[in-house]
Amino acid sequence: MFETNDLSFRRSRDLPVQELLDGEYIRIVRLHKDINHLSVIPHRHDHYELMLVSAGTGIHAINFKTFDIQPGRLYFIHPGQVHLIAPFDRDGWLIMFGEELFKRFLKIHPHEDGRGLLDAYASGPYIDLHPQLSAVTDFIIEQLRITLAGTQPDVDIILHYVSLLLLQYNQQHQLQHPLPQASLAQRELLHKLKQLIERNFRKEHQAAFYATHLRTDIKKLNNICRASTGLTVFELLQERLVTESKILLQTSVQSVKEISYALGFNDPAFFGRFFKKHTGLTPAAFRQSRSL
């Protein structure tokens, strides 16, 4: 009922969406070489995913940033992120769950929202499991599989097992990818900024909009943003625009002109100059290269 090895894509006029949950609460699948054909093209997920590699090495791309895959490394992938795994012999686990489970987790642990591994903007969306954490992970995965194999899996038990994993993974991420210390108020403001950018980056390209909406001083907002990300608000916004530009150019059937308008550029020529400034390529040249 809750678990299957049937992995499928929904193909639209743009980027294929990998649909694995089909409305279910959670699914656990072995990560092995036989699912390569589902991973070698850029695609989005309709779910949250923990990807644990227990054997094999390779390359993993998330939103056009590449990372090494190696035994004991675990990734957290958010819905909507563009994802690709180059072919390689591998083994491990995929733990996939939807918005319902994730929101229930955040309701219990609100301070984990947008932090560490759970931050969609994280520069390192992975951790390396030490032996103790690897043993805990193996135990919880086995308990989850036993629970899911029952005739009426208890969703509360499932929630708490997944919560144990997410809490420990997020704690480990903050140890392996430390950020400067920030107050709770600063972390909350940065989280609100990232949420606001995600909702508005296609139409609002000026940092002043975000400072005004958050009712804060732009200098203060820039200082908080730079301390945690190394970027100003404007630079963070431009990085998000460049990423979405790459996604649409590589995967959409829209023309460059249509893409420029979809991203809030009134002048396609200005969009072309913006894209070349940040990538070194014109939009047409990038589209022709079709490479991550």
CYANA upper distance limits for C-alpha pairs under 8 A (distance plus 0.5 A):
  1 MET  CA    148 LEU  CA      8.16
  1 MET  CA    149 ALA  CA      8.29
  1 MET  CA    151 THR  CA      8.39
  2 PHE  CA     24 GLU  CA      6.92
  2 PHE  CA     25 TYR  CA      7.60
  2 PHE  CA     26 ILE  CA      6.77
  2 PHE  CA     27 ARG  CA      6.24
  2 PHE  CA    148 LEU  CA      6.37
  2 PHE  CA    149 ALA  CA      8.13
  3 GLU  CA     26 ILE  CA      7.98
  3 GLU  CA     27 ARG  CA      5.34
  3 GLU  CA     28 ILE  CA      6.43
  3 GLU  CA     29 VAL  CA      7.86
  3 GLU  CA    148 LEU  CA      7.29
  3 GLU  CA    149 ALA  CA      8.19
  4 THR  CA     27 ARG  CA      7.46
  4 THR  CA     28 ILE  CA      7.89
  4 THR  CA     29 VAL  CA      7.30
  5 ASN  CA     29 VAL  CA      6.34
  5 ASN  CA     30 ARG  CA      8.22
  6 ASP  CA     20 LEU  CA      8.03
  7 LEU  CA     18 GLN  CA      8.16
  7 LEU  CA     19 GLU  CA      7.61
  7 LEU  CA     20 LEU  CA      6.03
  7 LEU  CA     38 LEU  CA      8.15
  8 SER  CA     18 GLN  CA      6.54
  8 SER  CA     19 GLU  CA      6.15
  8 SER  CA     20 LEU  CA      6.79
  8 SER  CA     38 LEU  CA      8.21
  9 PHE  CA     16 PRO  CA      6.84
  9 PHE  CA     17 VAL  CA      6.16
  9 PHE  CA     18 GLN  CA      4.92
  9 PHE  CA     19 GLU  CA      6.05
  9 PHE  CA     38 LEU  CA      8.30
 10 ARG  CA     16 PRO  CA      6.27
 10 ARG  CA     17 VAL  CA      5.76
 10 ARG  CA     18 GLN  CA      6.80
 10 ARG  CA     19 GLU  CA      7.07
 11 ARG  CA     15 LEU  CA      7.46
 11 ARG  CA     16 PRO  CA      4.97
 11 ARG  CA     17 VAL  CA      6.91
 12 SER  CA     16 PRO  CA      6.46
 12 SER  CA     17 VAL  CA      8.29
 13 ARG  CA    252 SER  CA      7.48
 13 ARG  CA    253 VAL  CA      7.20
 14 ASP  CA    248 LEU  CA      8.34
 14 ASP  CA    251 THR  CA      6.11
 14 ASP  CA    252 SER  CA      4.79
 14 ASP  CA    253 VAL  CA      6.61
 15 LEU  CA     42 PRO  CA      7.96
 15 LEU  CA     43 HIS  CA      6.45
 15 LEU  CA     44 ARG  CA      7.57
 15 LEU  CA    251 THR  CA      5.66
 15 LEU  CA    252 SER  CA      6.83
 16 PRO  CA     42 PRO  CA      8.17
 16 PRO  CA     43 HIS  CA      5.65
 16 PRO  CA     44 ARG  CA      6.99
 17 VAL  CA     43 HIS  CA      6.13
 17 VAL  CA     44 ARG  CA      5.27
 17 VAL  CA     45 HIS  CA      6.07
 17 VAL  CA     46 ASP  CA      7.11
 18 GLN  CA     43 HIS  CA      7.05
 18 GLN  CA     44 ARG  CA      6.50
 18 GLN  CA     45 HIS  CA      5.44
 18 GLN  CA     46 ASP  CA      6.92
 19 GLU  CA     45 HIS  CA      7.06
 19 GLU  CA     46 ASP  CA      6.30
 19 GLU  CA     47 HIS  CA      8.32
 20 LEU  CA     27 ARG  CA      8.29
 20 LEU  CA     46 ASP  CA      8.10
 20 LEU  CA     47 HIS  CA      8.27
 20 LEU  CA     96 MET  CA      8.21
 21 LEU  CA     25 TYR  CA      7.69
 21 LEU  CA     26 ILE  CA      7.25
 21 LEU  CA     27 ARG  CA      7.03
 21 LEU  CA     46 ASP  CA      8.48
 21 LEU  CA     47 HIS  CA      7.85
 21 LEU  CA     96 MET  CA      7.80
 21 LEU  CA     97 PHE  CA      7.63
 21 LEU  CA     98 GLY  CA      7.88
 23 GLY  CA     98 GLY  CA      8.49
 24 GLU  CA     97 PHE  CA      8.44
 24 GLU  CA     98 GLY  CA      8.20
 25 TYR  CA     97 PHE  CA      6.45
 25 TYR  CA     98 GLY  CA      6.71
 25 TYR  CA    100 GLU  CA      7.87
 25 TYR  CA    101 LEU  CA      7.34
 25 TYR  CA    155 VAL  CA      8.45
 26 ILE  CA     95 ILE  CA      7.87
 26 ILE  CA     96 MET  CA      6.11
 26 ILE  CA     97 PHE  CA      4.86
 26 ILE  CA     98 GLY  CA      7.34
 27 ARG  CA     95 ILE  CA      6.57
 27 ARG  CA     96 MET  CA      5.72
 27 ARG  CA     97 PHE  CA      6.98
 28 ILE  CA     93 TRP  CA      7.50
 28 ILE  CA     94 LEU  CA      6.15
 28 ILE  CA     95 ILE  CA      5.17
 28 ILE  CA     96 MET  CA      6.77
 28 ILE  CA    145 ARG  CA      7.86
 29 VAL  CA     93 TRP  CA      6.34
 29 VAL  CA     94 LEU  CA      5.64
 29 VAL  CA     95 ILE  CA      7.20
 30 ARG  CA     91 ASP  CA      7.54
 30 ARG  CA     92 GLY  CA      6.33
 30 ARG  CA     93 TRP  CA      5.10
 30 ARG  CA     94 LEU  CA      6.62
 31 LEU  CA     35 ILE  CA      7.82
 31 LEU  CA     51 MET  CA      8.41
 31 LEU  CA     52 LEU  CA      8.42
 31 LEU  CA     53 VAL  CA      7.93
 31 LEU  CA     90 ARG  CA      7.35
 31 LEU  CA     91 ASP  CA      5.61
 31 LEU  CA     92 GLY  CA      5.19
 31 LEU  CA     93 TRP  CA      5.33
 31 LEU  CA     94 LEU  CA      6.51
 32 HIS  CA     36 ASN  CA      8.23
 32 HIS  CA     89 ASP  CA      7.44
 32 HIS  CA     90 ARG  CA      5.58
 32 HIS  CA     91 ASP  CA      5.13
 32 HIS  CA     92 GLY  CA      7.24
 33 LYS  CA     87 PRO  CA      8.03
 33 LYS  CA     88 PHE  CA      7.09
 33 LYS  CA     89 ASP  CA      5.64
 33 LYS  CA     90 ARG  CA      6.14
 33 LYS  CA     91 ASP  CA      7.84
 35 ILE  CA     39 SER  CA      7.43
 36 ASN  CA     40 VAL  CA      6.69
 36 ASN  CA     85 ILE  CA      8.21
 36 ASN  CA     86 ALA  CA      8.33
 36 ASN  CA     87 PRO  CA      6.29
 36 ASN  CA     88 PHE  CA      8.27
 37 HIS  CA     41 ILE  CA      8.47
 39 SER  CA     43 HIS  CA      8.13
 39 SER  CA     83 HIS  CA      8.22
 39 SER  CA     84 LEU  CA      5.99
 39 SER  CA     85 ILE  CA      5.83
 39 SER  CA     86 ALA  CA      7.83
 39 SER  CA     87 PRO  CA      8.48
 40 VAL  CA     84 LEU  CA      6.09
 40 VAL  CA     85 ILE  CA      5.93
 40 VAL  CA     86 ALA  CA      6.00
 40 VAL  CA     87 PRO  CA      7.07
 41 ILE  CA     84 LEU  CA      6.49
 41 ILE  CA     85 ILE  CA      8.42
 42 PRO  CA     82 VAL  CA      6.61
 42 PRO  CA     83 HIS  CA      6.05
 42 PRO  CA     84 LEU  CA      5.55
 42 PRO  CA    251 THR  CA      8.23
 43 HIS  CA     82 VAL  CA      5.90
 43 HIS  CA     83 HIS  CA      5.95
 43 HIS  CA     84 LEU  CA      7.26
 44 ARG  CA     79 PRO  CA      7.38
 44 ARG  CA     80 GLY  CA      5.61
 44 ARG  CA     81 GLN  CA      6.08
 44 ARG  CA     82 VAL  CA      5.34
 44 ARG  CA     83 HIS  CA      6.52
 45 HIS  CA     78 HIS  CA      7.95
 45 HIS  CA     79 PRO  CA      5.57
 45 HIS  CA     80 GLY  CA      6.18
 45 HIS  CA     81 GLN  CA      7.40
 45 HIS  CA     82 VAL  CA      8.18
 45 HIS  CA     83 HIS  CA      8.29
 46 ASP  CA     79 PRO  CA      5.67
 46 ASP  CA     80 GLY  CA      7.14
 46 ASP  CA     98 GLY  CA      8.21
 47 HIS  CA     78 HIS  CA      7.31
 47 HIS  CA     79 PRO  CA      5.40
 47 HIS  CA     96 MET  CA      6.99
 47 HIS  CA     97 PHE  CA      6.31
 47 HIS  CA     98 GLY  CA      5.39
 47 HIS  CA     99 GLU  CA      7.52
 48 TYR  CA     76 PHE  CA      7.90
 48 TYR  CA     77 ILE  CA      6.30
 48 TYR  CA     78 HIS  CA      5.41
 48 TYR  CA     79 PRO  CA      6.02
 48 TYR  CA     96 MET  CA      6.21
 48 TYR  CA     97 PHE  CA      5.92
 48 TYR  CA     98 GLY  CA      6.46
 48 TYR  CA     99 GLU  CA      8.08
 49 GLU  CA     75 TYR  CA      8.44
 49 GLU  CA     76 PHE  CA      6.24
 49 GLU  CA     77 ILE  CA      5.59
 49 GLU  CA     78 HIS  CA      7.22
 49 GLU  CA     94 LEU  CA      7.14
 49 GLU  CA     95 ILE  CA      6.13
 49 GLU  CA     96 MET  CA      4.98
 49 GLU  CA     97 PHE  CA      7.04
 50 LEU  CA     74 LEU  CA      7.32
 50 LEU  CA     75 TYR  CA      6.21
 50 LEU  CA     76 PHE  CA      5.27
 50 LEU  CA     77 ILE  CA      7.03
 50 LEU  CA     93 TRP  CA      8.45
 50 LEU  CA     94 LEU  CA      6.22
 50 LEU  CA     95 ILE  CA      5.54
 50 LEU  CA     96 MET  CA      6.96
 51 MET  CA     74 LEU  CA      6.01
 51 MET  CA     75 TYR  CA      5.60
 51 MET  CA     76 PHE  CA      6.98
 51 MET  CA     77 ILE  CA      8.31
 51 MET  CA     92 GLY  CA      8.12
 51 MET  CA     93 TRP  CA      6.50
 51 MET  CA     94 LEU  CA      5.23
 51 MET  CA     95 ILE  CA      7.09
 52 LEU  CA     72 GLY  CA      7.47
 52 LEU  CA     73 ARG  CA      6.58
 52 LEU  CA     74 LEU  CA      4.89
 52 LEU  CA     75 TYR  CA      7.05
 52 LEU  CA     92 GLY  CA      5.89
 52 LEU  CA     93 TRP  CA      5.67
 52 LEU  CA     94 LEU  CA      6.89
 53 VAL  CA     69 ILE  CA      7.85
 53 VAL  CA     70 GLN  CA      7.11
 53 VAL  CA     71 PRO  CA      5.78
 53 VAL  CA     72 GLY  CA      6.27
 53 VAL  CA     73 ARG  CA      6.23
 53 VAL  CA     74 LEU  CA      6.88
 53 VAL  CA     90 ARG  CA      7.63
 53 VAL  CA     91 ASP  CA      6.48
 53 VAL  CA     92 GLY  CA      4.95
 53 VAL  CA     93 TRP  CA      7.18
 54 SER  CA     70 GLN  CA      8.23
 54 SER  CA     71 PRO  CA      5.11
 54 SER  CA     72 GLY  CA      5.87
 54 SER  CA     73 ARG  CA      8.06
 54 SER  CA     90 ARG  CA      8.04
 54 SER  CA     91 ASP  CA      6.04
 54 SER  CA     92 GLY  CA      5.18
 54 SER  CA     93 TRP  CA      8.40
 55 ALA  CA     70 GLN  CA      7.55
 55 ALA  CA     71 PRO  CA      5.36
 55 ALA  CA     72 GLY  CA      8.22
 55 ALA  CA     89 ASP  CA      8.46
 55 ALA  CA     90 ARG  CA      5.73
 55 ALA  CA     91 ASP  CA      5.46
 55 ALA  CA     92 GLY  CA      7.14
 56 GLY  CA     69 ILE  CA      8.07
 56 GLY  CA     70 GLN  CA      6.55
 56 GLY  CA     71 PRO  CA      6.61
 56 GLY  CA     88 PHE  CA      7.55
 56 GLY  CA     89 ASP  CA      6.27
 56 GLY  CA     90 ARG  CA      4.95
 56 GLY  CA     91 ASP  CA      7.20
 57 THR  CA     68 ASP  CA      7.85
 57 THR  CA     69 ILE  CA      5.58
 57 THR  CA     70 GLN  CA      5.06
 57 THR  CA     71 PRO  CA      7.40
 57 THR  CA     88 PHE  CA      7.53
 57 THR  CA     89 ASP  CA      8.23
 57 THR  CA     90 ARG  CA      7.71
 58 GLY  CA     68 ASP  CA      6.51
 58 GLY  CA     69 ILE  CA      5.36
 58 GLY  CA     70 GLN  CA      7.34
 58 GLY  CA     85 ILE  CA      8.28
 58 GLY  CA     86 ALA  CA      7.14
 58 GLY  CA     87 PRO  CA      8.00
 58 GLY  CA     88 PHE  CA      6.62
 59 ILE  CA     66 THR  CA      7.12
 59 ILE  CA     67 PHE  CA      6.32
 59 ILE  CA     68 ASP  CA      5.40
 59 ILE  CA     69 ILE  CA      5.99
 59 ILE  CA     85 ILE  CA      6.68
 59 ILE  CA     86 ALA  CA      6.22
 60 HIS  CA     66 THR  CA      6.06
 60 HIS  CA     67 PHE  CA      5.65
 60 HIS  CA     68 ASP  CA      6.66
 60 HIS  CA     69 ILE  CA      6.79
 60 HIS  CA     83 HIS  CA      8.18
 60 HIS  CA     84 LEU  CA      6.54
 60 HIS  CA     85 ILE  CA      5.25
 60 HIS  CA     86 ALA  CA      7.09
 61 ALA  CA     65 LYS  CA      5.83
 61 ALA  CA     66 THR  CA      4.74
 61 ALA  CA     67 PHE  CA      6.64
 61 ALA  CA     82 VAL  CA      8.35
 61 ALA  CA     83 HIS  CA      6.23
 61 ALA  CA     84 LEU  CA      5.66
 61 ALA  CA     85 ILE  CA      6.89
 61 ALA  CA    292 LEU  CA      8.08
 62 ILE  CA     66 THR  CA      7.01
 62 ILE  CA     77 ILE  CA      8.43
 62 ILE  CA     81 GLN  CA      7.03
 62 ILE  CA     82 VAL  CA      6.07
 62 ILE  CA     83 HIS  CA      5.28
 62 ILE  CA     84 LEU  CA      7.25
 63 ASN  CA     81 GLN  CA      6.38
 63 ASN  CA     82 VAL  CA      5.35
 63 ASN  CA     83 HIS  CA      7.03
 63 ASN  CA    243 THR  CA      7.06
 63 ASN  CA    247 ILE  CA      8.15
 64 PHE  CA     82 VAL  CA      7.88
 64 PHE  CA    243 THR  CA      7.73
 64 PHE  CA    246 LYS  CA      8.36
 64 PHE  CA    292 LEU  CA      6.10
 65 LYS  CA    292 LEU  CA      8.35
 69 ILE  CA     73 ARG  CA      7.18
 72 GLY  CA    128 ASP  CA      6.15
 72 GLY  CA    129 LEU  CA      5.83
 72 GLY  CA    130 HIS  CA      8.18
 72 GLY  CA    134 SER  CA      7.90
 73 ARG  CA    126 TYR  CA      7.31
 73 ARG  CA    127 ILE  CA      6.28
 73 ARG  CA    128 ASP  CA      4.93
 73 ARG  CA    129 LEU  CA      6.65
 74 LEU  CA    126 TYR  CA      5.88
 74 LEU  CA    127 ILE  CA      5.91
 74 LEU  CA    128 ASP  CA      6.76
 74 LEU  CA    129 LEU  CA      7.73
 75 TYR  CA    125 PRO  CA      6.35
 75 TYR  CA    126 TYR  CA      4.77
 75 TYR  CA    127 ILE  CA      7.22
 76 PHE  CA    117 LEU  CA      7.07
 76 PHE  CA    118 LEU  CA      7.74
 76 PHE  CA    125 PRO  CA      6.48
 76 PHE  CA    126 TYR  CA      6.81
 77 ILE  CA     81 GLN  CA      7.49
 77 ILE  CA    125 PRO  CA      8.08
 78 HIS  CA    120 ALA  CA      7.04
 82 VAL  CA    247 ILE  CA      7.85
 97 PHE  CA    101 LEU  CA      7.04
 97 PHE  CA    102 PHE  CA      7.91
 98 GLY  CA    102 PHE  CA      7.02
 99 GLU  CA    103 LYS  CA      6.42
100 GLU  CA    104 ARG  CA      6.75
101 LEU  CA    105 PHE  CA      6.74
101 LEU  CA    159 LEU  CA      7.07
102 PHE  CA    106 LEU  CA      6.79
103 LYS  CA    107 LYS  CA      6.56
104 ARG  CA    108 ILE  CA      7.03
104 ARG  CA    159 LEU  CA      8.24
105 PHE  CA    109 HIS  CA      6.59
105 PHE  CA    110 PRO  CA      8.46
105 PHE  CA    159 LEU  CA      7.56
105 PHE  CA    163 SER  CA      6.74
106 LEU  CA    110 PRO  CA      5.18
106 LEU  CA    111 HIS  CA      8.17
106 LEU  CA    112 GLU  CA      7.25
106 LEU  CA    113 ASP  CA      6.70
109 HIS  CA    113 ASP  CA      8.16
111 HIS  CA    115 ARG  CA      8.21
112 GLU  CA    116 GLY  CA      8.43
112 GLU  CA    118 LEU  CA      7.82
112 GLU  CA    167 LEU  CA      8.42
112 GLU  CA    170 ASN  CA      8.33
113 ASP  CA    118 LEU  CA      7.15
113 ASP  CA    119 ASP  CA      7.97
114 GLY  CA    118 LEU  CA      5.73
114 GLY  CA    119 ASP  CA      4.67
114 GLY  CA    120 ALA  CA      7.53
114 GLY  CA    191 HIS  CA      6.58
115 ARG  CA    119 ASP  CA      5.47
115 ARG  CA    170 ASN  CA      8.11
116 GLY  CA    122 ALA  CA      7.27
116 GLY  CA    170 ASN  CA      6.18
116 GLY  CA    171 GLN  CA      8.31
116 GLY  CA    173 HIS  CA      6.30
116 GLY  CA    174 GLN  CA      6.23
116 GLY  CA    177 HIS  CA      8.39
117 LEU  CA    122 ALA  CA      7.29
117 LEU  CA    124 GLY  CA      8.31
117 LEU  CA    125 PRO  CA      6.11
117 LEU  CA    126 TYR  CA      7.14
117 LEU  CA    169 TYR  CA      7.75
117 LEU  CA    170 ASN  CA      5.87
117 LEU  CA    173 HIS  CA      6.38
117 LEU  CA    174 GLN  CA      8.39
118 LEU  CA    122 ALA  CA      8.35
118 LEU  CA    170 ASN  CA      7.63
119 ASP  CA    125 PRO  CA      8.47
120 ALA  CA    125 PRO  CA      8.42
121 TYR  CA    194 LYS  CA      8.42
124 GLY  CA    177 HIS  CA      7.65
126 TYR  CA    173 HIS  CA      7.70
127 ILE  CA    169 TYR  CA      7.75
127 ILE  CA    172 GLN  CA      7.44
127 ILE  CA    173 HIS  CA      6.19
127 ILE  CA    176 GLN  CA      7.53
129 LEU  CA    133 LEU  CA      6.19
129 LEU  CA    134 SER  CA      5.99
130 HIS  CA    134 SER  CA      6.50
131 PRO  CA    135 ALA  CA      6.68
132 GLN  CA    136 VAL  CA      6.83
133 LEU  CA    137 THR  CA      6.55
134 SER  CA    138 ASP  CA      6.70
135 ALA  CA    139 PHE  CA      6.74
136 VAL  CA    140 ILE  CA      6.70
137 THR  CA    141 ILE  CA      6.54
137 THR  CA    165 LEU  CA      7.49
138 ASP  CA    142 GLU  CA      6.71
139 PHE  CA    143 GLN  CA      6.76
140 ILE  CA    144 LEU  CA      6.51
140 ILE  CA    161 TYR  CA      6.93
140 ILE  CA    165 LEU  CA      8.32
141 ILE  CA    145 ARG  CA      6.65
142 GLU  CA    146 ILE  CA      6.74
143 GLN  CA    147 THR  CA      6.64
144 LEU  CA    148 LEU  CA      6.51
144 LEU  CA    158 ILE  CA      7.03
144 LEU  CA    161 TYR  CA      7.55
145 ARG  CA    149 ALA  CA      6.59
146 ILE  CA    150 GLY  CA      7.32
147 THR  CA    153 PRO  CA      6.11
147 THR  CA    154 ASP  CA      7.82
147 THR  CA    158 ILE  CA      7.96
148 LEU  CA    153 PRO  CA      5.90
149 ALA  CA    153 PRO  CA      7.86
153 PRO  CA    158 ILE  CA      8.34
154 ASP  CA    158 ILE  CA      6.92
155 VAL  CA    159 LEU  CA      6.48
156 ASP  CA    160 HIS  CA      6.80
157 ILE  CA    161 TYR  CA      6.76
158 ILE  CA    162 VAL  CA      6.73
159 LEU  CA    163 SER  CA      6.46
160 HIS  CA    164 LEU  CA      6.63
161 TYR  CA    165 LEU  CA      7.13
162 VAL  CA    166 LEU  CA      6.71
163 SER  CA    167 LEU  CA      6.46
164 LEU  CA    168 GLN  CA      6.74
165 LEU  CA    169 TYR  CA      6.45
166 LEU  CA    170 ASN  CA      6.39
167 LEU  CA    171 GLN  CA      6.67
168 GLN  CA    172 GLN  CA      6.65
169 TYR  CA    173 HIS  CA      6.58
170 ASN  CA    174 GLN  CA      6.87
171 GLN  CA    175 LEU  CA      7.10
172 GLN  CA    176 GLN  CA      6.68
173 HIS  CA    177 HIS  CA      6.13
173 HIS  CA    178 PRO  CA      8.16
174 GLN  CA    178 PRO  CA      5.56
174 GLN  CA    179 LEU  CA      7.84
179 LEU  CA    228 SER  CA      6.61
180 PRO  CA    227 ALA  CA      7.05
180 PRO  CA    228 SER  CA      6.89
182 ALA  CA    186 GLN  CA      6.43
182 ALA  CA    187 ARG  CA      6.80
183 SER  CA    187 ARG  CA      6.78
184 LEU  CA    188 GLU  CA      6.61
185 ALA  CA    189 LEU  CA      6.65
186 GLN  CA    190 LEU  CA      6.68
186 GLN  CA    224 ILE  CA      7.10
187 ARG  CA    191 HIS  CA      6.63
188 GLU  CA    192 LYS  CA      6.68
189 LEU  CA    193 LEU  CA      6.66
189 LEU  CA    214 LEU  CA      8.41
190 LEU  CA    194 LYS  CA      6.81
190 LEU  CA    221 LEU  CA      8.44
190 LEU  CA    224 ILE  CA      7.54
190 LEU  CA    225 CYS  CA      6.95
191 HIS  CA    195 GLN  CA      6.80
192 LYS  CA    196 LEU  CA      6.54
192 LYS  CA    214 LEU  CA      8.37
193 LEU  CA    197 ILE  CA      6.60
193 LEU  CA    210 TYR  CA      7.49
193 LEU  CA    214 LEU  CA      8.03
194 LYS  CA    198 GLU  CA      6.67
195 GLN  CA    199 ARG  CA      6.89
196 LEU  CA    200 ASN  CA      6.61
196 LEU  CA    201 PHE  CA      8.50
196 LEU  CA    210 TYR  CA      7.69
197 ILE  CA    201 PHE  CA      5.58
197 ILE  CA    210 TYR  CA      8.12
197 ILE  CA    237 LEU  CA      7.18
200 ASN  CA    204 GLU  CA      6.15
201 PHE  CA    205 HIS  CA      6.69
201 PHE  CA    237 LEU  CA      7.12
201 PHE  CA    240 ARG  CA      7.85
201 PHE  CA    241 LEU  CA      7.30
201 PHE  CA    263 LEU  CA      8.27
202 ARG  CA    241 LEU  CA      7.81
202 ARG  CA    262 ALA  CA      7.47
202 ARG  CA    263 LEU  CA      4.95
202 ARG  CA    264 GLY  CA      5.77
203 LYS  CA    263 LEU  CA      7.03
203 LYS  CA    264 GLY  CA      5.20
204 GLU  CA    209 PHE  CA      7.45
204 GLU  CA    264 GLY  CA      7.98
205 HIS  CA    234 PHE  CA      8.33
205 HIS  CA    237 LEU  CA      7.54
205 HIS  CA    238 GLN  CA      8.24
205 HIS  CA    264 GLY  CA      8.43
206 GLN  CA    210 TYR  CA      8.05
206 GLN  CA    234 PHE  CA      7.22
207 ALA  CA    211 ALA  CA      7.02
207 ALA  CA    218 ILE  CA      8.01
207 ALA  CA    233 VAL  CA      6.35
207 ALA  CA    234 PHE  CA      5.67
207 ALA  CA    237 LEU  CA      8.26
208 ALA  CA    212 THR  CA      6.50
208 ALA  CA    218 ILE  CA      7.14
209 PHE  CA    213 HIS  CA      6.55
210 TYR  CA    214 LEU  CA      6.57
211 ALA  CA    215 ARG  CA      6.46
211 ALA  CA    216 THR  CA      5.81
211 ALA  CA    217 ASP  CA      6.59
211 ALA  CA    218 ILE  CA      5.80
211 ALA  CA    221 LEU  CA      7.34
212 THR  CA    216 THR  CA      6.81
212 THR  CA    217 ASP  CA      8.17
216 THR  CA    220 LYS  CA      7.67
216 THR  CA    221 LEU  CA      7.38
217 ASP  CA    221 LEU  CA      6.73
218 ILE  CA    222 ASN  CA      6.48
219 LYS  CA    223 ASN  CA      6.73
220 LYS  CA    224 ILE  CA      6.84
221 LEU  CA    225 CYS  CA      6.54
221 LEU  CA    233 VAL  CA      7.75
222 ASN  CA    226 ARG  CA      6.36
222 ASN  CA    231 LEU  CA      8.39
222 ASN  CA    232 THR  CA      5.47
222 ASN  CA    233 VAL  CA      6.11
223 ASN  CA    227 ALA  CA      6.58
223 ASN  CA    232 THR  CA      7.90
224 ILE  CA    228 SER  CA      7.03
225 CYS  CA    229 THR  CA      6.38
225 CYS  CA    230 GLY  CA      7.61
225 CYS  CA    231 LEU  CA      6.81
225 CYS  CA    232 THR  CA      6.29
225 CYS  CA    233 VAL  CA      6.81
226 ARG  CA    230 GLY  CA      4.80
226 ARG  CA    231 LEU  CA      5.06
226 ARG  CA    232 THR  CA      5.71
226 ARG  CA    233 VAL  CA      8.30
227 ALA  CA    231 LEU  CA      8.40
231 LEU  CA    235 GLU  CA      6.03
231 LEU  CA    236 LEU  CA      6.26
232 THR  CA    236 LEU  CA      6.57
233 VAL  CA    237 LEU  CA      6.61
234 PHE  CA    238 GLN  CA      6.64
235 GLU  CA    239 GLU  CA      6.57
236 LEU  CA    240 ARG  CA      6.86
237 LEU  CA    241 LEU  CA      6.85
238 GLN  CA    242 VAL  CA      6.64
239 GLU  CA    243 THR  CA      6.73
240 ARG  CA    244 GLU  CA      6.76
241 LEU  CA    245 SER  CA      6.51
241 LEU  CA    263 LEU  CA      7.99
242 VAL  CA    246 LYS  CA      6.73
242 VAL  CA    275 PHE  CA      7.22
242 VAL  CA    278 HIS  CA      7.74
243 THR  CA    247 ILE  CA      6.80
244 GLU  CA    248 LEU  CA      6.68
245 SER  CA    249 LEU  CA      6.49
245 SER  CA    259 ILE  CA      8.01
245 SER  CA    263 LEU  CA      8.22
245 SER  CA    275 PHE  CA      8.29
246 LYS  CA    250 GLN  CA      6.47
246 LYS  CA    286 PHE  CA      8.33
247 ILE  CA    251 THR  CA      6.46
247 ILE  CA    252 SER  CA      8.14
248 LEU  CA    252 SER  CA      5.38
248 LEU  CA    254 GLN  CA      8.28
248 LEU  CA    259 ILE  CA      7.46
249 LEU  CA    254 GLN  CA      8.37
249 LEU  CA    256 VAL  CA      7.76
249 LEU  CA    259 ILE  CA      8.09
249 LEU  CA    283 PRO  CA      7.51
249 LEU  CA    286 PHE  CA      7.90
249 LEU  CA    287 ARG  CA      5.89
250 GLN  CA    286 PHE  CA      8.19
250 GLN  CA    287 ARG  CA      5.89
250 GLN  CA    290 ARG  CA      6.21
250 GLN  CA    291 SER  CA      8.39
254 GLN  CA    258 GLU  CA      6.29
254 GLN  CA    259 ILE  CA      6.71
255 SER  CA    259 ILE  CA      6.70
256 VAL  CA    260 SER  CA      6.62
256 VAL  CA    268 PRO  CA      7.93
256 VAL  CA    283 PRO  CA      7.38
256 VAL  CA    284 ALA  CA      7.81
257 LYS  CA    261 TYR  CA      6.96
257 LYS  CA    268 PRO  CA      5.91
258 GLU  CA    262 ALA  CA      6.62
259 ILE  CA    263 LEU  CA      6.72
260 SER  CA    264 GLY  CA      7.02
260 SER  CA    265 PHE  CA      5.70
260 SER  CA    266 ASN  CA      7.85
260 SER  CA    267 ASP  CA      7.92
260 SER  CA    268 PRO  CA      5.99
260 SER  CA    271 PHE  CA      6.37
261 TYR  CA    265 PHE  CA      5.63
261 TYR  CA    266 ASN  CA      6.50
261 TYR  CA    267 ASP  CA      8.20
261 TYR  CA    268 PRO  CA      7.79
265 PHE  CA    270 PHE  CA      7.78
265 PHE  CA    271 PHE  CA      6.58
267 ASP  CA    271 PHE  CA      7.01
268 PRO  CA    272 GLY  CA      6.71
269 ALA  CA    273 ARG  CA      6.91
270 PHE  CA    274 PHE  CA      6.59
271 PHE  CA    275 PHE  CA      6.57
272 GLY  CA    276 LYS  CA      6.66
272 GLY  CA    282 THR  CA      6.50
272 GLY  CA    283 PRO  CA      6.60
273 ARG  CA    277 LYS  CA      6.53
273 ARG  CA    282 THR  CA      8.01
274 PHE  CA    278 HIS  CA      7.06
275 PHE  CA    279 THR  CA      6.55
275 PHE  CA    280 GLY  CA      8.14
275 PHE  CA    281 LEU  CA      7.62
275 PHE  CA    282 THR  CA      6.97
275 PHE  CA    283 PRO  CA      7.02
276 LYS  CA    280 GLY  CA      5.16
276 LYS  CA    281 LEU  CA      5.20
276 LYS  CA    282 THR  CA      5.48
276 LYS  CA    283 PRO  CA      7.69
277 LYS  CA    281 LEU  CA      8.35
281 LEU  CA    285 ALA  CA      6.38
281 LEU  CA    286 PHE  CA      6.37
282 THR  CA    286 PHE  CA      6.69
283 PRO  CA    287 ARG  CA      6.61
284 ALA  CA    288 GLN  CA      6.67
285 ALA  CA    289 SER  CA      6.78
286 PHE  CA    290 ARG  CA      7.06
286 PHE  CA    291 SER  CA      8.42
